Amino acid sequence: MLRLRPAEAGDSATILRFIQELAEYEKLRHECVATEQDIAKHLFGTTPKAEAVLAEWDGEAVGFA
């Protein structure tokens, strides 16, 4: 079953993995300099700069927006 939910601070590693996988697919992995700490700061810090939504299939993260 598909579930969409707001991303939480504990999702930083998962979001980074999705970003890195997309960069790898696009053959731009060398351009990807984000870290888990960057994701946590900019999505969940005291002044968030963006929001994210995770897509889960049967409880497993399968994508984000």
mmJSON file of the N, C-alpha and C atoms, coordinates in Angstrom:
{"data_MODEL":{"atom_site":{
"group_PDB":["ATOM","ATOM","ATOM","ATOM","ATOM","ATOM","ATOM","ATOM","ATOM","ATOM","ATOM","ATOM","ATOM","ATOM","ATOM","ATOM","ATOM","ATOM","ATOM","ATOM","ATOM","ATOM","ATOM","ATOM","ATOM","ATOM","ATOM","ATOM","ATOM","ATOM","ATOM","ATOM","ATOM","ATOM","ATOM","ATOM","ATOM","ATOM","ATOM","ATOM","ATOM","ATOM","ATOM","ATOM","ATOM","ATOM","ATOM","ATOM","ATOM","ATOM","ATOM","ATOM","ATOM","ATOM","ATOM","ATOM","ATOM","ATOM","ATOM","ATOM","ATOM","ATOM","ATOM","ATOM","ATOM","ATOM","ATOM","ATOM","ATOM","ATOM","ATOM","ATOM","ATOM","ATOM","ATOM","ATOM","ATOM","ATOM","ATOM","ATOM","ATOM","ATOM","ATOM","ATOM","ATOM","ATOM","ATOM","ATOM","ATOM","ATOM","ATOM","ATOM","ATOM","ATOM","ATOM","ATOM","ATOM","ATOM","ATOM","ATOM","ATOM","ATOM","ATOM","ATOM","ATOM","ATOM","ATOM","ATOM","ATOM","ATOM","ATOM","ATOM","ATOM","ATOM","ATOM","ATOM","ATOM","ATOM","ATOM","ATOM","ATOM","ATOM","ATOM","ATOM","ATOM","ATOM","ATOM","ATOM","ATOM","ATOM","ATOM","ATOM","ATOM","ATOM","ATOM","ATOM","ATOM","ATOM","ATOM","ATOM","ATOM","ATOM","ATOM","ATOM","ATOM","ATOM","ATOM","ATOM","ATOM","ATOM","ATOM","ATOM","ATOM","ATOM","ATOM","ATOM","ATOM","ATOM","ATOM","ATOM","ATOM","ATOM","ATOM","ATOM","ATOM","ATOM","ATOM","ATOM","ATOM","ATOM","ATOM","ATOM","ATOM","ATOM","ATOM","ATOM","ATOM","ATOM","ATOM","ATOM","ATOM","ATOM","ATOM","ATOM","ATOM","ATOM","ATOM","ATOM","ATOM","ATOM","ATOM","ATOM","ATOM","ATOM","ATOM"],
"id":[1,2,3,4,5,6,7,8,9,10,11,12,13,14,15,16,17,18,19,20,21,22,23,24,25,26,27,28,29,30,31,32,33,34,35,36,37,38,39,40,41,42,43,44,45,46,47,48,49,50,51,52,53,54,55,56,57,58,59,60,61,62,63,64,65,66,67,68,69,70,71,72,73,74,75,76,77,78,79,80,81,82,83,84,85,86,87,88,89,90,91,92,93,94,95,96,97,98,99,100,101,102,103,104,105,106,107,108,109,110,111,112,113,114,115,116,117,118,119,120,121,122,123,124,125,126,127,128,129,130,131,132,133,134,135,136,137,138,139,140,141,142,143,144,145,146,147,148,149,150,151,152,153,154,155,156,157,158,159,160,161,162,163,164,165,166,167,168,169,170,171,172,173,174,175,176,177,178,179,180,181,182,183,184,185,186,187,188,189,190,191,192,193,194,195],
"type_symbol":["N","C","C","N","C","C","N","C","C","N","C","C","N","C","C","N","C","C","N","C","C","N","C","C","N","C","C","N","C","C","N","C","C","N","C","C","N","C","C","N","C","C","N","C","C","N","C","C","N","C","C","N","C","C","N","C","C","N","C","C","N","C","C","N","C","C","N","C","C","N","C","C","N","C","C","N","C","C","N","C","C","N","C","C","N","C","C","N","C","C","N","C","C","N","C","C","N","C","C","N","C","C","N","C","C","N","C","C","N","C","C","N","C","C","N","C","C","N","C","C","N","C","C","N","C","C","N","C","C","N","C","C","N","C","C","N","C","C","N","C","C","N","C","C","N","C","C","N","C","C","N","C","C","N","C","C","N","C","C","N","C","C","N","C","C","N","C","C","N","C","C","N","C","C","N","C","C","N","C","C","N","C","C","N","C","C","N","C","C","N","C","C","N","C","C"],
"label_atom_id":["N","CA","C","N","CA","C","N","CA","C","N","CA","C","N","CA","C","N","CA","C","N","CA","C","N","CA","C","N","CA","C","N","CA","C","N","CA","C","N","CA","C","N","CA","C","N","CA","C","N","CA","C","N","CA","C","N","CA","C","N","CA","C","N","CA","C","N","CA","C","N","CA","C","N","CA","C","N","CA","C","N","CA","C","N","CA","C","N","CA","C","N","CA","C","N","CA","C","N","CA","C","N","CA","C","N","CA","C","N","CA","C","N","CA","C","N","CA","C","N","CA","C","N","CA","C","N","CA","C","N","CA","C","N","CA","C","N","CA","C","N","CA","C","N","CA","C","N","CA","C","N","CA","C","N","CA","C","N","CA","C","N","CA","C","N","CA","C","N","CA","C","N","CA","C","N","CA","C","N","CA","C","N","CA","C","N","CA","C","N","CA","C","N","CA","C","N","CA","C","N","CA","C","N","CA","C","N","CA","C","N","CA","C","N","CA","C","N","CA","C","N","CA","C","N","CA","C"],
"label_alt_id":[null,null,null,null,null,null,null,null,null,null,null,null,null,null,null,null,null,null,null,null,null,null,null,null,null,null,null,null,null,null,null,null,null,null,null,null,null,null,null,null,null,null,null,null,null,null,null,null,null,null,null,null,null,null,null,null,null,null,null,null,null,null,null,null,null,null,null,null,null,null,null,null,null,null,null,null,null,null,null,null,null,null,null,null,null,null,null,null,null,null,null,null,null,null,null,null,null,null,null,null,null,null,null,null,null,null,null,null,null,null,null,null,null,null,null,null,null,null,null,null,null,null,null,null,null,null,null,null,null,null,null,null,null,null,null,null,null,null,null,null,null,null,null,null,null,null,null,null,null,null,null,null,null,null,null,null,null,null,null,null,null,null,null,null,null,null,null,null,null,null,null,null,null,null,null,null,null,null,null,null,null,null,null,null,null,null,null,null,null,null,null,null,null,null,null],
"label_comp_id":["MET","MET","MET","LEU","LEU","LEU","ARG","ARG","ARG","LEU","LEU","LEU","ARG","ARG","ARG","PRO","PRO","PRO","ALA","ALA","ALA","GLU","GLU","GLU","ALA","ALA","ALA","GLY","GLY","GLY","ASP","ASP","ASP","SER","SER","SER","ALA","ALA","ALA","THR","THR","THR","ILE","ILE","ILE","LEU","LEU","LEU","ARG","ARG","ARG","PHE","PHE","PHE","ILE","ILE","ILE","GLN","GLN","GLN","GLU","GLU","GLU","LEU","LEU","LEU","ALA","ALA","ALA","GLU","GLU","GLU","TYR","TYR","TYR","GLU","GLU","GLU","LYS","LYS","LYS","LEU","LEU","LEU","ARG","ARG","ARG","HIS","HIS","HIS","GLU","GLU","GLU","CYS","CYS","CYS","VAL","VAL","VAL","ALA","ALA","ALA","THR","THR","THR","GLU","GLU","GLU","GLN","GLN","GLN","ASP","ASP","ASP","ILE","ILE","ILE","ALA","ALA","ALA","LYS","LYS","LYS","HIS","HIS","HIS","LEU","LEU","LEU","PHE","PHE","PHE","GLY","GLY","GLY","THR","THR","THR","THR","THR","THR","PRO","PRO","PRO","LYS","LYS","LYS","ALA","ALA","ALA","GLU","GLU","GLU","ALA","ALA","ALA","VAL","VAL","VAL","LEU","LEU","LEU","ALA","ALA","ALA","GLU","GLU","GLU","TRP","TRP","TRP","ASP","ASP","ASP","GLY","GLY","GLY","GLU","GLU","GLU","ALA","ALA","ALA","VAL","VAL","VAL","GLY","GLY","GLY","PHE","PHE","PHE","ALA","ALA","ALA"],
"label_asym_id":["A","A","A","A","A","A","A","A","A","A","A","A","A","A","A","A","A","A","A","A","A","A","A","A","A","A","A","A","A","A","A","A","A","A","A","A","A","A","A","A","A","A","A","A","A","A","A","A","A","A","A","A","A","A","A","A","A","A","A","A","A","A","A","A","A","A","A","A","A","A","A","A","A","A","A","A","A","A","A","A","A","A","A","A","A","A","A","A","A","A","A","A","A","A","A","A","A","A","A","A","A","A","A","A","A","A","A","A","A","A","A","A","A","A","A","A","A","A","A","A","A","A","A","A","A","A","A","A","A","A","A","A","A","A","A","A","A","A","A","A","A","A","A","A","A","A","A","A","A","A","A","A","A","A","A","A","A","A","A","A","A","A","A","A","A","A","A","A","A","A","A","A","A","A","A","A","A","A","A","A","A","A","A","A","A","A","A","A","A","A","A","A","A","A","A"],
"label_entity_id":["1","1","1","1","1","1","1","1","1","1","1","1","1","1","1","1","1","1","1","1","1","1","1","1","1","1","1","1","1","1","1","1","1","1","1","1","1","1","1","1","1","1","1","1","1","1","1","1","1","1","1","1","1","1","1","1","1","1","1","1","1","1","1","1","1","1","1","1","1","1","1","1","1","1","1","1","1","1","1","1","1","1","1","1","1","1","1","1","1","1","1","1","1","1","1","1","1","1","1","1","1","1","1","1","1","1","1","1","1","1","1","1","1","1","1","1","1","1","1","1","1","1","1","1","1","1","1","1","1","1","1","1","1","1","1","1","1","1","1","1","1","1","1","1","1","1","1","1","1","1","1","1","1","1","1","1","1","1","1","1","1","1","1","1","1","1","1","1","1","1","1","1","1","1","1","1","1","1","1","1","1","1","1","1","1","1","1","1","1","1","1","1","1","1","1"],
"label_seq_id":[1,1,1,2,2,2,3,3,3,4,4,4,5,5,5,6,6,6,7,7,7,8,8,8,9,9,9,10,10,10,11,11,11,12,12,12,13,13,13,14,14,14,15,15,15,16,16,16,17,17,17,18,18,18,19,19,19,20,20,20,21,21,21,22,22,22,23,23,23,24,24,24,25,25,25,26,26,26,27,27,27,28,28,28,29,29,29,30,30,30,31,31,31,32,32,32,33,33,33,34,34,34,35,35,35,36,36,36,37,37,37,38,38,38,39,39,39,40,40,40,41,41,41,42,42,42,43,43,43,44,44,44,45,45,45,46,46,46,47,47,47,48,48,48,49,49,49,50,50,50,51,51,51,52,52,52,53,53,53,54,54,54,55,55,55,56,56,56,57,57,57,58,58,58,59,59,59,60,60,60,61,61,61,62,62,62,63,63,63,64,64,64,65,65,65],
"pdbx_PDB_ins_code":[null,null,null,null,null,null,null,null,null,null,null,null,null,null,null,null,null,null,null,null,null,null,null,null,null,null,null,null,null,null,null,null,null,null,null,null,null,null,null,null,null,null,null,null,null,null,null,null,null,null,null,null,null,null,null,null,null,null,null,null,null,null,null,null,null,null,null,null,null,null,null,null,null,null,null,null,null,null,null,null,null,null,null,null,null,null,null,null,null,null,null,null,null,null,null,null,null,null,null,null,null,null,null,null,null,null,null,null,null,null,null,null,null,null,null,null,null,null,null,null,null,null,null,null,null,null,null,null,null,null,null,null,null,null,null,null,null,null,null,null,null,null,null,null,null,null,null,null,null,null,null,null,null,null,null,null,null,null,null,null,null,null,null,null,null,null,null,null,null,null,null,null,null,null,null,null,null,null,null,null,null,null,null,null,null,null,null,null,null,null,null,null,null,null,null],
"Cartn_x":[0.834,0.0,0.881,0.531,1.286,0.846,1.837,1.573,2.49,1.939,2.721,2.689,3.846,3.912,4.975,4.795,5.834,7.143,8.249,9.551,9.811,10.546,10.916,12.434,12.926,14.378,15.106,14.503,15.126,15.222,14.656,14.67,15.835,16.69,17.781,18.65,19.018,19.879,19.161,17.881,17.099,16.991,16.717,16.608,17.939,19.023,20.347,20.611,20.231,20.43,19.677,18.441,17.673,18.342,18.842,19.536,20.781,21.553,22.772,22.463,21.399,21.024,20.607,19.879,19.501,20.744,21.655,22.894,23.687,23.738,24.438,23.777,22.467,21.722,21.993,22.055,22.286,23.766,24.609,26.061,26.638,26.091,26.531,26.911,27.231,27.548,28.681,29.622,30.751,30.305,29.119,28.592,27.807,27.475,26.644,27.533,27.398,28.25,27.453,26.164,25.318,25.738,25.503,25.751,24.449,24.42,23.264,23.02,24.097,23.974,23.36,23.725,23.123,21.614,21.209,19.78,19.063,19.614,18.99,18.87,19.911,19.909,18.876,18.874,18.048,16.583,16.301,14.912,14.305,15.142,14.59,15.231,16.102,16.778,15.848,16.426,15.622,14.955,15.569,14.95,14.964,14.012,13.973,13.887,14.563,14.587,13.691,13.237,12.416,11.625,10.739,9.976,10.128,9.87,9.938,8.812,8.409,7.399,8.027,7.846,8.346,7.202,7.491,6.559,7.038,6.131,6.452,5.536,6.098,5.324,5.484,4.387,4.397,5.452,5.541,6.437,7.875,8.225,9.589,9.63,10.573,10.708,11.105,10.336,10.606,10.782,10.59,10.762,10.488,10.78,10.51,10.275,9.671,9.45,9.646],
"Cartn_y":[-1.183,0.0,1.249,2.212,3.455,4.415,5.055,6.066,7.253,8.449,9.676,10.337,10.817,11.467,12.544,13.551,14.574,13.945,14.378,13.888,14.396,13.594,13.928,13.951,14.527,14.66,13.326,12.251,10.938,10.41,11.122,10.7,11.284,12.049,12.736,11.774,10.651,9.686,9.098,8.82,8.264,9.262,10.504,11.55,11.723,11.739,11.857,10.67,9.485,8.293,8.448,8.934,9.141,10.191,11.25,12.291,11.71,10.941,10.343,9.324,8.549,7.577,8.273,9.382,10.141,10.728,11.269,11.817,10.733,9.552,8.422,8.074,7.982,7.667,8.702,9.948,11.038,11.22,10.34,10.403,11.726,12.195,13.447,13.251,12.03,11.746,12.629,12.939,13.787,15.205,15.611,16.944,16.978,15.833,15.739,15.898,17.033,17.323,17.418,17.171,17.239,16.191,16.504,15.558,15.359,14.348,14.11,15.315,15.933,17.113,18.29,18.437,19.482,19.282,18.048,17.744,18.068,17.604,17.843,19.335,20.083,21.521,22.259,21.983,22.762,22.321,21.087,20.64,20.69,20.482,20.314,21.216,22.121,23.013,24.096,25.055,26.112,27.02,27.161,27.935,27.085,26.161,25.277,26.07,25.589,26.24,25.527,24.33,23.536,22.515,21.822,20.738,19.512,18.344,17.117,16.183,15.35,14.328,12.997,11.977,10.649,9.781,8.96,7.947,6.614,5.891,4.575,3.529,2.391,1.256,0.144,-0.229,-1.256,-0.951,0.33,0.748,1.025,0.799,1.039,2.307,3.199,4.435,4.079,4.628,4.341,5.603,6.779,8.011,9.213,10.385,11.622,12.761,13.801,15.022,16.198],
"Cartn_z":[0.0,0.0,0.0,-0.817,-0.914,0.181,0.796,1.823,1.56,1.57,1.473,2.833,3.282,4.587,4.575,5.442,5.557,6.05,5.495,5.952,7.362,8.124,9.497,9.605,10.692,10.885,10.739,11.16,11.057,9.637,8.677,7.274,6.477,7.108,6.385,5.594,6.172,5.474,4.265,4.4,3.299,2.154,2.472,1.446,0.729,1.482,0.865,-0.062,0.345,-0.501,-1.821,-1.768,-2.997,-3.891,-3.299,-4.069,-4.742,-3.994,-4.533,-5.627,-5.452,-6.477,-7.769,-7.658,-8.853,-9.527,-8.724,-9.282,-10.006,-9.423,-10.05,-11.384,-11.404,-12.623,-13.72,-13.332,-14.286,-14.618,-14.069,-14.27,-13.764,-12.657,-12.047,-10.576,-10.213,-8.811,-8.305,-9.163,-8.775,-8.415,-8.854,-8.555,-7.239,-6.72,-5.515,-4.282,-3.62,-2.458,-1.162,-1.215,-0.022,0.998,2.254,3.337,4.112,4.933,5.784,6.693,7.153,8.01,7.238,5.964,5.128,5.016,4.746,4.616,5.922,7.023,8.332,8.618,8.336,8.615,7.765,6.471,5.558,5.51,5.912,5.949,7.346,8.375,9.715,10.763,10.347,11.284,11.816,12.514,13.126,12.098,10.925,9.841,8.565,8.43,7.258,5.956,4.942,3.631,2.616,2.948,2.044,2.866,2.195,2.794,1.91,2.479,1.693,2.117,1.169,1.399,0.996,1.823,1.491,1.002,0.007,-0.468,0.087,0.71,1.264,0.652,0.35,-0.136,0.878,1.491,2.539,3.611,3.99,5.061,4.654,3.395,2.92,2.061,2.346,1.56,0.134,-0.831,-2.237,-3.075,-2.468,-3.214,-2.333,-2.875,-2.146,-3.127,-2.618,-3.408,-2.504],
"occupancy":[1.0,1.0,1.0,1.0,1.0,1.0,1.0,1.0,1.0,1.0,1.0,1.0,1.0,1.0,1.0,1.0,1.0,1.0,1.0,1.0,1.0,1.0,1.0,1.0,1.0,1.0,1.0,1.0,1.0,1.0,1.0,1.0,1.0,1.0,1.0,1.0,1.0,1.0,1.0,1.0,1.0,1.0,1.0,1.0,1.0,1.0,1.0,1.0,1.0,1.0,1.0,1.0,1.0,1.0,1.0,1.0,1.0,1.0,1.0,1.0,1.0,1.0,1.0,1.0,1.0,1.0,1.0,1.0,1.0,1.0,1.0,1.0,1.0,1.0,1.0,1.0,1.0,1.0,1.0,1.0,1.0,1.0,1.0,1.0,1.0,1.0,1.0,1.0,1.0,1.0,1.0,1.0,1.0,1.0,1.0,1.0,1.0,1.0,1.0,1.0,1.0,1.0,1.0,1.0,1.0,1.0,1.0,1.0,1.0,1.0,1.0,1.0,1.0,1.0,1.0,1.0,1.0,1.0,1.0,1.0,1.0,1.0,1.0,1.0,1.0,1.0,1.0,1.0,1.0,1.0,1.0,1.0,1.0,1.0,1.0,1.0,1.0,1.0,1.0,1.0,1.0,1.0,1.0,1.0,1.0,1.0,1.0,1.0,1.0,1.0,1.0,1.0,1.0,1.0,1.0,1.0,1.0,1.0,1.0,1.0,1.0,1.0,1.0,1.0,1.0,1.0,1.0,1.0,1.0,1.0,1.0,1.0,1.0,1.0,1.0,1.0,1.0,1.0,1.0,1.0,1.0,1.0,1.0,1.0,1.0,1.0,1.0,1.0,1.0,1.0,1.0,1.0,1.0,1.0,1.0],
"B_iso_or_equiv":[0.0,0.0,0.0,0.0,0.0,0.0,0.0,0.0,0.0,0.0,0.0,0.0,0.0,0.0,0.0,0.0,0.0,0.0,0.0,0.0,0.0,0.0,0.0,0.0,0.0,0.0,0.0,0.0,0.0,0.0,0.0,0.0,0.0,0.0,0.0,0.0,0.0,0.0,0.0,0.0,0.0,0.0,0.0,0.0,0.0,0.0,0.0,0.0,0.0,0.0,0.0,0.0,0.0,0.0,0.0,0.0,0.0,0.0,0.0,0.0,0.0,0.0,0.0,0.0,0.0,0.0,0.0,0.0,0.0,0.0,0.0,0.0,0.0,0.0,0.0,0.0,0.0,0.0,0.0,0.0,0.0,0.0,0.0,0.0,0.0,0.0,0.0,0.0,0.0,0.0,0.0,0.0,0.0,0.0,0.0,0.0,0.0,0.0,0.0,0.0,0.0,0.0,0.0,0.0,0.0,0.0,0.0,0.0,0.0,0.0,0.0,0.0,0.0,0.0,0.0,0.0,0.0,0.0,0.0,0.0,0.0,0.0,0.0,0.0,0.0,0.0,0.0,0.0,0.0,0.0,0.0,0.0,0.0,0.0,0.0,0.0,0.0,0.0,0.0,0.0,0.0,0.0,0.0,0.0,0.0,0.0,0.0,0.0,0.0,0.0,0.0,0.0,0.0,0.0,0.0,0.0,0.0,0.0,0.0,0.0,0.0,0.0,0.0,0.0,0.0,0.0,0.0,0.0,0.0,0.0,0.0,0.0,0.0,0.0,0.0,0.0,0.0,0.0,0.0,0.0,0.0,0.0,0.0,0.0,0.0,0.0,0.0,0.0,0.0,0.0,0.0,0.0,0.0,0.0,0.0],
"pdbx_formal_charge":[null,null,null,null,null,null,null,null,null,null,null,null,null,null,null,null,null,null,null,null,null,null,null,null,null,null,null,null,null,null,null,null,null,null,null,null,null,null,null,null,null,null,null,null,null,null,null,null,null,null,null,null,null,null,null,null,null,null,null,null,null,null,null,null,null,null,null,null,null,null,null,null,null,null,null,null,null,null,null,null,null,null,null,null,null,null,null,null,null,null,null,null,null,null,null,null,null,null,null,null,null,null,null,null,null,null,null,null,null,null,null,null,null,null,null,null,null,null,null,null,null,null,null,null,null,null,null,null,null,null,null,null,null,null,null,null,null,null,null,null,null,null,null,null,null,null,null,null,null,null,null,null,null,null,null,null,null,null,null,null,null,null,null,null,null,null,null,null,null,null,null,null,null,null,null,null,null,null,null,null,null,null,null,null,null,null,null,null,null,null,null,null,null,null,null],
"auth_seq_id":[1,1,1,2,2,2,3,3,3,4,4,4,5,5,5,6,6,6,7,7,7,8,8,8,9,9,9,10,10,10,11,11,11,12,12,12,13,13,13,14,14,14,15,15,15,16,16,16,17,17,17,18,18,18,19,19,19,20,20,20,21,21,21,22,22,22,23,23,23,24,24,24,25,25,25,26,26,26,27,27,27,28,28,28,29,29,29,30,30,30,31,31,31,32,32,32,33,33,33,34,34,34,35,35,35,36,36,36,37,37,37,38,38,38,39,39,39,40,40,40,41,41,41,42,42,42,43,43,43,44,44,44,45,45,45,46,46,46,47,47,47,48,48,48,49,49,49,50,50,50,51,51,51,52,52,52,53,53,53,54,54,54,55,55,55,56,56,56,57,57,57,58,58,58,59,59,59,60,60,60,61,61,61,62,62,62,63,63,63,64,64,64,65,65,65],
"auth_comp_id":["MET","MET","MET","LEU","LEU","LEU","ARG","ARG","ARG","LEU","LEU","LEU","ARG","ARG","ARG","PRO","PRO","PRO","ALA","ALA","ALA","GLU","GLU","GLU","ALA","ALA","ALA","GLY","GLY","GLY","ASP","ASP","ASP","SER","SER","SER","ALA","ALA","ALA","THR","THR","THR","ILE","ILE","ILE","LEU","LEU","LEU","ARG","ARG","ARG","PHE","PHE","PHE","ILE","ILE","ILE","GLN","GLN","GLN","GLU","GLU","GLU","LEU","LEU","LEU","ALA","ALA","ALA","GLU","GLU","GLU","TYR","TYR","TYR","GLU","GLU","GLU","LYS","LYS","LYS","LEU","LEU","LEU","ARG","ARG","ARG","HIS","HIS","HIS","GLU","GLU","GLU","CYS","CYS","CYS","VAL","VAL","VAL","ALA","ALA","ALA","THR","THR","THR","GLU","GLU","GLU","GLN","GLN","GLN","ASP","ASP","ASP","ILE","ILE","ILE","ALA","ALA","ALA","LYS","LYS","LYS","HIS","HIS","HIS","LEU","LEU","LEU","PHE","PHE","PHE","GLY","GLY","GLY","THR","THR","THR","THR","THR","THR","PRO","PRO","PRO","LYS","LYS","LYS","ALA","ALA","ALA","GLU","GLU","GLU","ALA","ALA","ALA","VAL","VAL","VAL","LEU","LEU","LEU","ALA","ALA","ALA","GLU","GLU","GLU","TRP","TRP","TRP","ASP","ASP","ASP","GLY","GLY","GLY","GLU","GLU","GLU","ALA","ALA","ALA","VAL","VAL","VAL","GLY","GLY","GLY","PHE","PHE","PHE","ALA","ALA","ALA"],
"auth_asym_id":["A","A","A","A","A","A","A","A","A","A","A","A","A","A","A","A","A","A","A","A","A","A","A","A","A","A","A","A","A","A","A","A","A","A","A","A","A","A","A","A","A","A","A","A","A","A","A","A","A","A","A","A","A","A","A","A","A","A","A","A","A","A","A","A","A","A","A","A","A","A","A","A","A","A","A","A","A","A","A","A","A","A","A","A","A","A","A","A","A","A","A","A","A","A","A","A","A","A","A","A","A","A","A","A","A","A","A","A","A","A","A","A","A","A","A","A","A","A","A","A","A","A","A","A","A","A","A","A","A","A","A","A","A","A","A","A","A","A","A","A","A","A","A","A","A","A","A","A","A","A","A","A","A","A","A","A","A","A","A","A","A","A","A","A","A","A","A","A","A","A","A","A","A","A","A","A","A","A","A","A","A","A","A","A","A","A","A","A","A","A","A","A","A","A","A"],
"auth_atom_id":["N","CA","C","N","CA","C","N","CA","C","N","CA","C","N","CA","C","N","CA","C","N","CA","C","N","CA","C","N","CA","C","N","CA","C","N","CA","C","N","CA","C","N","CA","C","N","CA","C","N","CA","C","N","CA","C","N","CA","C","N","CA","C","N","CA","C","N","CA","C","N","CA","C","N","CA","C","N","CA","C","N","CA","C","N","CA","C","N","CA","C","N","CA","C","N","CA","C","N","CA","C","N","CA","C","N","CA","C","N","CA","C","N","CA","C","N","CA","C","N","CA","C","N","CA","C","N","CA","C","N","CA","C","N","CA","C","N","CA","C","N","CA","C","N","CA","C","N","CA","C","N","CA","C","N","CA","C","N","CA","C","N","CA","C","N","CA","C","N","CA","C","N","CA","C","N","CA","C","N","CA","C","N","CA","C","N","CA","C","N","CA","C","N","CA","C","N","CA","C","N","CA","C","N","CA","C","N","CA","C","N","CA","C","N","CA","C","N","CA","C","N","CA","C","N","CA","C"],
"pdbx_PDB_model_num":[1,1,1,1,1,1,1,1,1,1,1,1,1,1,1,1,1,1,1,1,1,1,1,1,1,1,1,1,1,1,1,1,1,1,1,1,1,1,1,1,1,1,1,1,1,1,1,1,1,1,1,1,1,1,1,1,1,1,1,1,1,1,1,1,1,1,1,1,1,1,1,1,1,1,1,1,1,1,1,1,1,1,1,1,1,1,1,1,1,1,1,1,1,1,1,1,1,1,1,1,1,1,1,1,1,1,1,1,1,1,1,1,1,1,1,1,1,1,1,1,1,1,1,1,1,1,1,1,1,1,1,1,1,1,1,1,1,1,1,1,1,1,1,1,1,1,1,1,1,1,1,1,1,1,1,1,1,1,1,1,1,1,1,1,1,1,1,1,1,1,1,1,1,1,1,1,1,1,1,1,1,1,1,1,1,1,1,1,1,1,1,1,1,1,1]
}}}
